[in-house]
Structures are given as structure tokens and as C-alpha cells.
Amino acid sequence: MESKIMGYLDGRLREGERLEMEKHLSTCAACQVRVSEFRAVNVLLDELPMIEPSAAFDIRMQARVAAEPAKQSWWAWFVPSPRIAFAASMLLLATVWLGSRPAEHPAIAEQDLPVVNSADYDVISSFAPLADLSQAASDDDDASDSNASQQM
């Protein structure tokens, strides 16, 4: 009910709320004291003279409000600056230029042409270092196994 006291004093409560507040005030001494204190403050405030702002006050206030930076919307970052627009256009131009150039294939040496043109020539199976590699790997495994058994 205490939250409704100011509304009651200002006359902002609806009819039902006002009647409920008056009913509560008839039984609650603490709220009666609060209402009488707020009424006393209102009387004191009514006794103060009304201060009229000067004619220049309105002009100064409007100038201050106009000088405040405008709050930018979240769309503001979409507006490109000239530098960003220039950089983006140069990047697009470079991408189009590089994409439109014909692909340069490396020249194939004369000695490699039979290998490239032959469909049944398997480069991997005829590559001698690979054949030696499988034997070397198995030799290394055998050597490491024998060293491990000797150390035990």
C-alpha cells in the first residue's frame, strides 16, 4: 500500500484503488503518518515561489540538445567510409583480374612425355625409392625389436 500513497495524494488512483486506500488508511496508523508527512511536504512546496526561466534559457537548452551527438542506429556501421569502399573495390578488381587470367600449366619436359601420355604406366609402382622404402621400414622394425629384447 505504501507504493500507492503518492498516487493517492496526487489524485492519480482509480476510484476502486482510492476507496481501497481510504479503507486501509482508516485502520493503519503508520500509513496515516506517511500520508500526513507527504501532505506537509506538499504544503511547503506550494509555498515556494515559482521560478520562471529566462527567455534565453530555452534557446540555450535547445542549442545544448542540438550539440549532443546523435545516437547512431545499428545500421550506421553498414554505411561504408570512402577508404573502406576504395579498398573493397580494389580487392574485387584484383579478384576478377586474377580469376579471368588463363591458367598457366607448367611445361612438361620431353623426357617426361611418355609417362604423362601413357595410361597404363603406374608411376608409384615403378618408382624405385618407394620399393626400397618398404624394405628399409621392415628392417628398422626388426632391428628395434632385437635391441629391445637385448636390453631386457
C-alpha positions as CSV (number, residue, x, y, z in Angstrom):
1,M,0.0,0.0,0.0
2,E,2.9,2.3,0.6
3,S,3.6,2.4,-3.1
4,K,0.2,3.9,-3.7
5,I,0.4,6.7,-1.3
6,M,1.8,9.2,-3.8
7,G,-0.8,8.3,-6.3
8,Y,-3.5,8.7,-3.6
9,L,-2.2,12.2,-2.7
10,D,-1.9,13.3,-6.3
11,G,-5.3,12.0,-7.2
12,R,-4.0,9.6,-9.8
13,L,-5.6,6.4,-8.4
14,R,-8.7,4.9,-10.0
15,E,-11.9,5.0,-8.0
16,G,-11.6,1.4,-6.7
17,E,-7.9,1.9,-5.7
18,R,-8.8,5.2,-4.0
19,L,-11.5,3.6,-1.9
20,E,-9.3,0.7,-1.0
21,M,-6.6,3.2,0.1
22,E,-9.0,5.1,2.2
23,K,-10.2,1.9,3.8
24,H,-6.6,1.0,4.6
25,L,-5.8,4.4,6.0
26,S,-8.7,4.1,8.4
27,T,-7.0,1.1,10.0
28,C,-3.2,1.6,9.5
29,A,-1.6,4.3,11.8
30,A,1.8,4.0,10.0
31,C,0.3,4.8,6.6
32,Q,-1.7,7.7,8.2
33,V,1.5,9.2,9.4
34,R,3.2,8.8,6.0
35,V,0.2,10.5,4.3
36,S,0.2,13.4,6.7
37,E,4.0,13.8,6.2
38,F,3.7,13.9,2.4
39,R,0.8,16.4,2.7
40,A,3.0,18.6,4.9
41,V,5.8,18.5,2.3
42,N,3.3,19.3,-0.5
43,V,2.1,22.4,1.5
44,L,5.7,23.5,2.0
45,L,6.4,23.1,-1.7
46,D,3.3,25.1,-2.6
47,E,4.6,28.0,-0.5
48,L,7.8,28.3,-2.6
49,P,7.7,30.9,-5.3
50,M,7.5,29.7,-8.9
51,I,10.7,30.4,-10.7
52,E,10.3,31.3,-14.3
53,P,13.2,30.5,-16.6
54,S,14.7,33.4,-18.6
55,A,13.9,33.8,-22.2
56,A,17.4,32.8,-23.2
57,F,17.1,29.5,-21.2
58,D,15.0,27.9,-23.8
59,I,17.4,28.9,-26.6
60,R,20.5,27.7,-24.6
61,M,18.8,24.4,-23.8
62,Q,17.9,23.8,-27.4
63,A,21.4,24.6,-28.5
64,R,22.8,22.1,-26.0
65,V,20.5,19.4,-27.2
66,A,21.4,20.1,-30.8
67,A,25.1,20.0,-29.9
68,E,24.7,16.5,-28.4
69,P,25.9,13.8,-30.8
70,A,23.0,11.9,-32.4
71,K,22.7,8.3,-31.3
72,Q,23.6,6.2,-34.3
73,S,21.5,3.2,-35.2
74,W,22.9,-0.2,-35.6
75,W,22.6,0.4,-39.4
76,A,25.3,3.0,-39.2
77,W,28.2,0.5,-39.4
78,F,26.8,-0.6,-42.8
79,V,27.5,2.8,-44.3
80,P,31.0,2.5,-45.7
81,S,33.6,5.1,-45.4
82,P,35.4,6.2,-48.6
83,R,38.6,4.3,-47.6
84,I,36.7,1.1,-47.0
85,A,34.8,1.4,-50.2
86,F,38.0,2.0,-52.2
87,A,39.7,-1.0,-50.5
88,A,36.8,-3.2,-51.2
89,S,36.6,-2.2,-54.8
90,M,40.4,-2.8,-55.3
91,L,40.0,-6.2,-53.7
92,L,37.1,-7.1,-56.0
93,L,39.0,-5.8,-59.0
94,A,42.1,-7.9,-58.2
95,T,39.9,-11.0,-57.6
96,V,38.2,-10.6,-61.0
97,W,41.6,-9.9,-62.8
98,L,43.2,-13.0,-61.2
99,G,40.2,-15.1,-61.9
100,S,40.0,-14.1,-65.6
101,R,43.6,-14.9,-66.4
102,P,44.2,-18.2,-68.2
103,A,45.8,-20.9,-66.0
104,E,49.4,-21.3,-66.8
105,H,50.3,-25.0,-66.9
106,P,54.0,-25.9,-66.3
107,A,55.9,-27.0,-69.3
108,I,56.5,-30.8,-69.4
109,A,60.0,-31.9,-70.3
110,E,60.4,-34.1,-73.4
111,Q,61.7,-37.0,-71.3
112,D,58.5,-37.0,-69.2
113,L,56.0,-37.0,-72.1
114,P,55.9,-40.8,-72.5
115,V,55.0,-41.1,-68.8
116,V,52.3,-38.5,-69.0
117,N,50.7,-39.8,-72.2
118,S,50.8,-43.5,-71.2
119,A,47.6,-44.6,-69.5
120,D,48.9,-47.9,-68.2
121,Y,52.2,-46.5,-66.8
122,D,52.0,-46.5,-63.0
123,V,54.4,-44.0,-61.6
124,I,54.2,-45.2,-58.0
125,S,54.9,-48.9,-58.6
126,S,57.8,-48.2,-60.9
127,F,59.4,-45.6,-58.5
128,A,62.5,-47.3,-57.2
129,P,62.9,-45.3,-53.9
130,L,59.4,-46.3,-52.8
131,A,60.2,-50.0,-53.3
132,D,63.3,-49.6,-51.2
133,L,61.4,-47.7,-48.5
134,S,59.2,-50.6,-47.6
135,Q,62.2,-52.9,-47.1
136,A,64.0,-50.3,-45.1
137,A,61.0,-49.8,-42.8
138,S,60.7,-53.6,-42.1
139,D,64.5,-53.8,-41.5
140,D,64.2,-50.9,-38.9
141,D,61.4,-52.7,-37.1
142,D,63.3,-55.9,-36.9
143,A,66.4,-54.1,-35.5
144,S,64.4,-52.2,-32.9
145,D,62.8,-55.4,-31.7
146,S,66.1,-57.2,-31.3
147,N,67.6,-54.2,-29.4
148,A,64.6,-54.1,-27.1
149,S,65.0,-57.9,-26.3
150,Q,68.7,-57.5,-25.6
151,Q,68.2,-54.7,-23.1
152,M,65.9,-56.8,-21.0
